[in-house]
């Protein structure tokens, strides 16, 4: 006699748990999805038309989830906006939203779809997880009705949230997160009234979750890692690459190293908007990553990760990010400085005029020190050491401290700080440090062609970012990206 379907799922789920418990590692997957977008319109479509578009995207995601499960993945993360895309106003996104309950209700939409109906998207995601015995992480939209008794209730009588959901291998809703730091174009959504710190336990560690722009802020990112001690962060994102410091794979890898956790980063893929770059990042560097600005194809990535990286024998030691830089006098090579713009931020730069040297550049409370030797200085390339200490951003302003060795776009010093993807100059050695006022510093090394440099640099306990044996590829930038959270301006809800 064949077992009943519920018993079969229970047996498969129990086996999955047993297998995960038997190991200190787990297999994680992320899928970079080339989202099928809705037609641009200023009028809401019908719920049926909205669901038809979402099903097209979920068809693609379901294929990736099945493939990941067949390759042994325990969890898969899909991108922000991965089910309905963007191009929305507050009114036009409404047909795509569902009421997502608190996970405390103990709900499996796949087996009980009418309990919080209508919820066809949650039902299908739940079934994807259940049928493939895998955790599924997705980004959808939540709607919550409100009334005049709530002084914050919008005029249309509802809150709308950019929302991540997680379904476990039995299809149960185990996490719901409302994005707290909305990017400037997300006017279709509301800010949640309070920041949410969402975690859940798995057989392979404690997980936290947030979305895209959230990664740059104390709430929720630092709260999850430093206070709640999660092992792994789930990160759906729609990241528009911005060189020289905020390319997706560059910054997300650096963040995982600086925070000492796993980061499962799933980006949307749209080359017209410079969206690409996903990966499975660890405290030691990238386990696997993908960056492709040339085609419109999605990509599935899998890797085996440490379930509890803090307990790993290879876990990096604690770093005092200002120890070395505050212990030495300024190097003389940085006296000849000039100002240059990296987008809206005005950096203090000094040109590296020799093939080797020691330089110091200061701005505000930050002094950046560089020791370097170039291997094959190209005559038509200019490199600079730069420092920035100040507020960045428009709607939400936040404080950066940045030390950077970077290639200028051309030999014209006015182009220093403009986006550059390629270089010809390799370095025999470099050592970069700064007098940071924070221990939240993220080390970035980016090679020509937007390639990372796993295993080719190290961070010493005294805060120096050093090359190990010289750069194997031409260098675009080496950067220490610091965040002084305590100097941030208040969140828009607090002003």
C-alpha angles and dihedrals in degrees: 000000000000117000118252117261095253091049091048092052091047091052093048091047091049090050091050091051091048093050092049092048090052092064140049089220138061136196114246130189137193127189123210103208128203094217121222102230130214121244113268109258139154092212125072116253122226119275089247092055091046091052091047091058092045091050090055090057092042089053088061093043092049090056090052092047092051092049092048092050091049088055091054102261116162094196138017129196121205126196136273110264087014096135104042107008122214138278091110140141122203090265099043095051093054097088089057095056129096132191104254113198128217108274088235088082088077097228133171104191092191093064099028105033097157098055093089098013140206093048109127094151094051090045093053094045090049091052091048089056094042097045092049098036092232138121108254122201118193140165119231138147126270126204126198125185119226137173143208092282086072107073091204096052111127118240092255091059099245144085117226120200137190097232141190120204131191126202120192125223090274090055095252119147103243104164140026123181129184113208110246103187106055118195116241095262097052096096090139090073137062127228111246111247092244132019112262124222102199120187136158135184124242133177086258102050144297114307132202129188140204139146136256110284090033089077092075096058139073091234113085104353103055093035091058095047105033102031105026094034099220118183098210134024121210110214124187107183145171096204121182106205115240117184140238098032110002105056106137101241092038097053098034092052090047092049092053090050094045094047096039098231140106114265119198102199120188115181131191115244120230117136093192088065094038090248114153137104125099133166155151104253129188137185088265095050138274117341089191134340141179131210119169122161094166106069138036096232128122123234136211118211127190133180140160111247137186109264093214107022095182088066094049117112089227094054108132117250122248115280129217096208097198101038100100097034094052092048097062136062121247115280111240097229096081100063094102101070137162137185124252137170128244097190102303096342119097110219129192107233137187122194118235097228098173132057089244136019153113120267139180126193124179136194125170109324093340127093118181122204126199132186113182149156122197119218100204112004109204112222094222096050128086125197127192140188111229139189131194128179114173151068123314131188142052116238093017114031120204135176122251131187109191133179113185142175104199144166117242120230091244141347088277104099090213088073094059108122096026117123115283127175103175137051140168103204121097125195127225089201143348134180119189126185140157144195093249121183091210140054090219098094125145121207117219130184116176125185130201113293093029094287126153124228107226113184094005099095138035139200113228121214090250092061102263119142103210137179112235105210105352127286115296090203134032112283124240098175144342111198143176106206112196129189121206096194094177091063095053118119114246120282112261090256090058096051 
